Amino acid sequence: MPLINESHDSLPYIEPAPSTQARAAAEKLIAAELSLDAKTTIHPSIPAFPESRFSPLIQQEVDRKAAGLPLTGGIDLSRYEAPEAPAKAADGTPDLEEWQRTLQRAYTASSHLSMRHENLALLEENGKNAWLIGNSQLEDILRGLEKELAEMKEAAEAVNKERKLAQEANKGEIVGLEETWKRGVGAILDTELAAEGLRLQILEQRRQLAQQHAQQ
């Protein structure tokens, strides 16, 4: 059963969304701070990707794939094929060394084919069951991961709901504190204006007294 997202954790829930003008002004300030190549150049704070280190064979295969070339080479299967009988020497006698090398290649091919036949027989007998068991194990792992993911989503959703309820429960207090803060800032400004006006009056009176003394 899919979870229904009733909350979102990107912004506080009790704050109003910014207006179109405020968002445009913020985006303009952000754009002014960005460099001209910000969209095409990685930020210097982002670490660079680690350098890939491939073996020569892997690098050769990567280059081949990048160039779109067909796959060539691989295992030389001719080593496991039945060898041809060596040709006779010029005088018609068999070359013993060549026959020994041919016999050695024949033993190698016979051993390979025997082991391959044995492996194919085992695969035919047990391969299906092993494949089914492997699939069953993978399905168990997948179900475990899906369950863990669902539990994490439920936990995150529960935290978001508690956060939303806590913010909404204290909304009145937060709004009251914000209004009190605004009134306090306004009162400070009014006091500063009144003090500045009084200071100017005192300076003016001192100037007038100084002029009167100068005239006497």
Secondary structure, DSSP 4 states (H G I P E B T S, - for coil): --------SSS-TTSPPPPHHHHHHHHHHHHHHS-TTTTTS--TTSPPPPPP---HHHHHHHHHHHHTPPP-----GGGGSPPPPPPP-TTS---HHHHHHHHHHHHHHHHHHHHHHHHHHHHHHHHHHHHHHHHHHHHHHHHHHHHHHHHHHHHHHHHHHHHHHHHHHTHHHHHHHHHHHHHHHHHHHHHHHHHHHHHHHHHHHHHHHHHHHHH-
